[in-house]
């Protein structure tokens, strides 16, 4: 079992930065692929970024590439999402999710956090 708790969301002006953090419980967290998803009002939940179990492989959605950075610290059981050059289109609830194994498909995430709201004002 893995429990995920996100933090770091808030209100920021366009062009600003935020750092989201996902804290995980469970001794086996280091073997999980972790991703950040986001869901804006009236839209589907989409993957934003993904990081492999050892941090050696990352993926970013085209919409955030070059602006967001995902990282993890397995010793601390945390995954972070550093977001910069934010714009109003980034406004959404951001979720941390984890799944065992190294699959890169967007499905299969079995553990989810409760989400943290990010609002970017213009």
C-alpha contacts under 8 A as a table, 3 or more apart, distances in Angstrom:
res1	aa1	res2	aa2	distance
1	X	26	X	6.42
2	X	24	X	6.48
2	X	25	X	5.48
2	X	26	X	5.20
2	X	29	X	7.02
2	X	111	X	6.49
3	X	24	X	5.52
3	X	25	X	5.24
3	X	26	X	7.22
3	X	111	X	6.88
3	X	112	X	7.45
3	X	113	X	7.09
4	X	22	X	6.31
4	X	23	X	5.66
4	X	24	X	4.62
4	X	25	X	6.73
4	X	96	X	6.92
4	X	97	X	7.42
4	X	111	X	7.19
4	X	112	X	6.18
4	X	113	X	4.62
4	X	114	X	7.72
5	X	22	X	5.46
5	X	23	X	5.21
5	X	24	X	6.52
5	X	96	X	7.71
5	X	113	X	5.21
5	X	114	X	6.66
5	X	115	X	7.75
6	X	20	X	6.97
6	X	21	X	5.55
6	X	22	X	4.40
6	X	23	X	6.41
6	X	95	X	7.14
6	X	96	X	6.61
6	X	113	X	6.26
6	X	114	X	7.03
6	X	115	X	6.08
6	X	116	X	6.07
7	X	20	X	5.76
7	X	21	X	5.26
7	X	22	X	6.51
7	X	116	X	6.20
8	X	18	X	7.07
8	X	19	X	5.88
8	X	20	X	4.50
8	X	21	X	6.09
8	X	116	X	7.30
9	X	18	X	7.13
9	X	19	X	7.54
9	X	20	X	6.20
9	X	116	X	5.32
9	X	117	X	5.26
9	X	118	X	4.94
9	X	119	X	7.94
10	X	18	X	7.96
10	X	116	X	7.95
10	X	117	X	6.11
10	X	118	X	5.03
10	X	119	X	6.10
11	X	118	X	6.15
11	X	119	X	4.74
11	X	120	X	5.89
11	X	121	X	7.30
12	X	16	X	6.08
12	X	17	X	7.23
12	X	18	X	7.63
12	X	118	X	7.87
12	X	119	X	6.33
12	X	120	X	5.01
12	X	121	X	6.26
13	X	16	X	5.55
13	X	86	X	7.64
13	X	87	X	7.76
13	X	120	X	5.37
13	X	121	X	4.78
13	X	122	X	6.17
14	X	85	X	6.99
14	X	86	X	5.34
14	X	87	X	4.71
14	X	88	X	6.48
14	X	120	X	5.72
14	X	121	X	5.66
14	X	122	X	5.27
15	X	84	X	7.00
15	X	85	X	4.25
15	X	86	X	4.91
15	X	87	X	6.21
16	X	84	X	6.00
16	X	85	X	5.51
16	X	86	X	5.52
17	X	82	X	7.55
17	X	83	X	5.38
17	X	84	X	4.21
17	X	85	X	6.25
17	X	86	X	6.20
18	X	82	X	6.21
18	X	83	X	5.21
18	X	84	X	6.59
19	X	80	X	6.83
19	X	81	X	5.66
19	X	82	X	4.43
19	X	83	X	5.89
20	X	80	X	5.52
20	X	81	X	4.99
20	X	82	X	6.36
20	X	83	X	7.82
21	X	78	X	6.80
21	X	79	X	5.85
21	X	80	X	4.42
21	X	81	X	6.40
22	X	78	X	5.44
22	X	79	X	5.07
22	X	80	X	6.10
22	X	96	X	6.25
23	X	77	X	6.05
23	X	78	X	4.64
23	X	79	X	6.74
24	X	29	X	6.95
24	X	77	X	5.36
24	X	78	X	6.08
25	X	29	X	7.24
25	X	77	X	7.02
26	X	29	X	5.76
27	X	30	X	7.59
28	X	31	X	5.87
28	X	32	X	7.46
29	X	32	X	5.48
29	X	74	X	7.24
29	X	77	X	6.50
30	X	53	X	5.70
30	X	54	X	7.09
30	X	74	X	5.37
30	X	77	X	7.22
31	X	53	X	5.05
31	X	54	X	7.65
31	X	100	X	6.35
31	X	101	X	6.69
32	X	52	X	7.24
32	X	53	X	5.15
32	X	98	X	5.97
32	X	99	X	5.30
32	X	100	X	4.46
32	X	101	X	5.92
32	X	102	X	7.50
33	X	50	X	7.29
33	X	51	X	6.01
33	X	52	X	4.76
33	X	53	X	4.98
33	X	98	X	5.59
33	X	99	X	5.39
33	X	100	X	6.11
33	X	101	X	6.36
33	X	102	X	6.09
33	X	103	X	7.78
34	X	50	X	5.78
34	X	51	X	5.52
34	X	52	X	6.64
34	X	53	X	7.34
34	X	79	X	7.61
34	X	96	X	7.16
34	X	97	X	5.64
34	X	98	X	4.37
34	X	99	X	6.58
35	X	47	X	7.10
35	X	48	X	7.36
35	X	49	X	5.54
35	X	50	X	4.07
35	X	51	X	6.22
35	X	96	X	5.86
35	X	97	X	5.29
35	X	98	X	6.33
36	X	47	X	6.09
36	X	48	X	5.47
36	X	49	X	5.34
36	X	50	X	6.39
36	X	81	X	7.68
36	X	94	X	6.70
36	X	95	X	5.54
36	X	96	X	4.66
36	X	97	X	6.24
37	X	45	X	6.41
37	X	46	X	5.35
37	X	47	X	4.18
37	X	48	X	5.11
37	X	49	X	7.14
37	X	94	X	5.67
37	X	95	X	5.06
37	X	96	X	6.40
37	X	97	X	7.44
38	X	45	X	5.42
38	X	46	X	5.53
38	X	47	X	6.46
38	X	48	X	6.63
38	X	92	X	5.79
38	X	93	X	5.41
38	X	94	X	4.27
38	X	95	X	5.89
39	X	43	X	6.24
39	X	44	X	5.91
39	X	45	X	4.26
39	X	46	X	6.41
39	X	92	X	5.18
39	X	93	X	5.30
39	X	94	X	6.59
40	X	43	X	5.36
40	X	44	X	7.25
40	X	45	X	7.35
40	X	91	X	6.45
40	X	92	X	4.20
40	X	93	X	6.35
41	X	92	X	7.09
47	X	50	X	7.72
47	X	61	X	6.90
47	X	106	X	7.15
48	X	60	X	5.85
48	X	61	X	5.19
48	X	64	X	7.04
49	X	58	X	7.16
49	X	59	X	5.31
49	X	60	X	4.39
49	X	61	X	6.24
49	X	69	X	7.96
49	X	70	X	6.59
50	X	58	X	5.44
50	X	59	X	5.00
50	X	60	X	6.65
50	X	70	X	7.10
51	X	54	X	7.91
51	X	55	X	5.62
51	X	56	X	7.49
51	X	57	X	5.78
51	X	58	X	4.47
51	X	59	X	6.60
51	X	70	X	6.74
51	X	71	X	7.02
51	X	72	X	7.73
52	X	55	X	5.04
52	X	56	X	6.17
52	X	57	X	5.24
52	X	58	X	6.39
52	X	102	X	6.52
53	X	56	X	7.62
53	X	101	X	7.86
53	X	102	X	7.19
54	X	57	X	7.76
54	X	74	X	7.81
55	X	58	X	6.99
55	X	71	X	6.69
55	X	72	X	6.38
58	X	70	X	7.42
60	X	64	X	6.49
60	X	65	X	5.55
60	X	68	X	7.86
61	X	64	X	5.65
61	X	65	X	6.11
62	X	65	X	5.18
64	X	67	X	5.39
64	X	68	X	5.64
65	X	68	X	6.21
66	X	69	X	7.73
67	X	83	X	6.07
67	X	84	X	5.23
67	X	85	X	6.15
67	X	86	X	7.80
68	X	81	X	6.67
68	X	82	X	5.47
68	X	83	X	4.47
68	X	84	X	6.16
69	X	81	X	5.63
69	X	82	X	5.05
69	X	83	X	6.62
70	X	79	X	7.20
70	X	80	X	5.68
70	X	81	X	4.57
70	X	82	X	6.39
71	X	79	X	5.67
71	X	80	X	5.31
71	X	81	X	6.61
72	X	77	X	7.65
72	X	78	X	5.67
72	X	79	X	4.13
72	X	80	X	6.08
73	X	76	X	5.45
73	X	77	X	5.94
73	X	78	X	5.37
73	X	79	X	6.34
74	X	77	X	4.63
74	X	78	X	6.36
75	X	78	X	8.00
83	X	86	X	6.75
86	X	90	X	6.38
86	X	120	X	6.75
87	X	90	X	5.61
87	X	91	X	7.62
87	X	120	X	5.91
87	X	121	X	7.46
87	X	122	X	7.19
88	X	91	X	5.50
88	X	119	X	7.27
88	X	120	X	4.72
88	X	121	X	5.80
88	X	122	X	6.14
89	X	120	X	7.69
90	X	118	X	7.52
90	X	119	X	7.44
90	X	120	X	6.70
91	X	117	X	7.79
91	X	118	X	5.38
91	X	119	X	4.57
91	X	120	X	5.46
92	X	117	X	6.06
92	X	118	X	5.51
92	X	119	X	6.60
93	X	115	X	5.84
93	X	116	X	5.38
93	X	117	X	4.35
93	X	118	X	5.99
94	X	115	X	5.26
94	X	116	X	5.26
94	X	117	X	6.20
94	X	118	X	6.98
95	X	112	X	6.86
95	X	113	X	5.84
95	X	114	X	6.74
95	X	115	X	4.43
95	X	116	X	6.62
96	X	112	X	5.88
96	X	113	X	5.40
96	X	115	X	7.02
97	X	109	X	6.02
97	X	110	X	7.26
97	X	111	X	5.42
97	X	112	X	4.45
97	X	113	X	6.40
98	X	109	X	5.33
98	X	110	X	6.30
98	X	111	X	5.16
98	X	112	X	6.68
99	X	108	X	6.40
99	X	109	X	4.61
99	X	110	X	5.57
99	X	111	X	6.55
105	X	108	X	7.53
106	X	109	X	7.84
109	X	112	X	7.48
